[in-house]
Amino acid sequence: MNLMTRRRLSRLEKLAASAVAERKRREPEKAERRRQAALYHATKLAMLILHGDPHIDEPLAIAWERALAHLGLSGTPEELLYSRLRAALAALPGDTEIAKIASVLSSAPSWLLHFCMAWYDSFVLGIELPKSSDPEPEYGRDGLREAHKSWPDLPSGTIGAGPPMPKSNPMRTLSPEEAVDLARLLKKEEENWSRRDRLRYNEITDKVDTASA
């Protein structure tokens, strides 16, 4: 190995070490942003459960409007909505926000928890949802796509929208991180993907395709 090659390798090692250090530095910030997003989403879901009277065959946007109307929050700007929803949550029994949310989620029908990706909120916030004996809901392809694309917002349609999915849902093979990465990519839209995004999408969909086979 000549001197020039050694110098190039040295520069590459320094760049790699710098990149790793920067990624580690950002990890706590990323985790906190994810936790705040999950907390907001779970708070909205709790208010939907308590005040929206959601039905499996009705667009969820209608139930969400009912919840907002019941809370006197119809037309509230998005930048003010979270603080108003947290105030409504604070009135519920429980020692902490997480405990209040957990109590409400435990009372929800399993199809709603599936459709709104409550399992991911639970993963991020450390909530243990009760085991349900209900069969897995029957997704339509559009419903499944919306479920993963909407987070950290609530879906607006129905879980059964679009052509029926296979009885065994291949999306269930994804880890929480993979499901969230897929939702992020779908929301970003394909024309805006980087090369790394495309590789990640292919990795995830290959896993889903294998489970579908």
Rosetta blueprint (number, residue, H / E / L):
1 M L
2 N L
3 L H
4 M H
5 T H
6 R H
7 R H
8 R H
9 L H
10 S H
11 R H
12 L H
13 E H
14 K H
15 L H
16 A H
17 A H
18 S H
19 A H
20 V H
21 A H
22 E H
23 R H
24 K H
25 R H
26 R H
27 E H
28 P H
29 E H
30 K H
31 A H
32 E H
33 R H
34 R H
35 R H
36 Q H
37 A H
38 A H
39 L H
40 Y H
41 H H
42 A H
43 T H
44 K H
45 L H
46 A H
47 M H
48 L H
49 I H
50 L H
51 H H
52 G L
53 D L
54 P L
55 H L
56 I L
57 D L
58 E L
59 P L
60 L H
61 A H
62 I H
63 A H
64 W H
65 E H
66 R H
67 A H
68 L H
69 A H
70 H H
71 L H
72 G L
73 L L
74 S L
75 G L
76 T L
77 P L
78 E H
79 E H
80 L H
81 L H
82 Y H
83 S H
84 R H
85 L H
86 R H
87 A H
88 A H
89 L H
90 A H
91 A L
92 L L
93 P L
94 G L
95 D L
96 T L
97 E H
98 I H
99 A H
100 K H
101 I H
102 A H
103 S H
104 V H
105 L H
106 S L
107 S L
108 A L
109 P L
110 S H
111 W H
112 L H
113 L H
114 H H
115 F H
116 C L
117 M L
118 A H
119 W H
120 Y H
121 D H
122 S H
123 F H
124 V H
125 L H
126 G L
127 I L
128 E L
129 L L
130 P L
131 K L
132 S L
133 S L
134 D L
135 P L
136 E L
137 P L
138 E L
139 Y L
140 G E
141 R H
142 D H
143 G H
144 L H
145 R H
146 E H
147 A H
148 H H
149 K H
150 S H
151 W L
152 P L
153 D L
154 L L
155 P L
156 S L
157 G L
158 T L
159 I L
160 G L
161 A L
162 G L
163 P L
164 P E
165 M L
166 P L
167 K L
168 S L
169 N L
170 P H
171 M H
172 R H
173 T H
174 L L
175 S L
176 P H
177 E H
178 E H
179 A H
180 V H
181 D H
182 L H
183 A H
184 R H
185 L H
186 L H
187 K H
188 K H
189 E L
190 E H
191 E H
192 N H
193 W L
194 S L
195 R H
196 R H
197 D H
198 R H
199 L H
200 R H
201 Y H
202 N H
203 E H
204 I H
205 T H
206 D H
207 K H
208 V H
209 D H
210 T H
211 A H
212 S H
213 A L
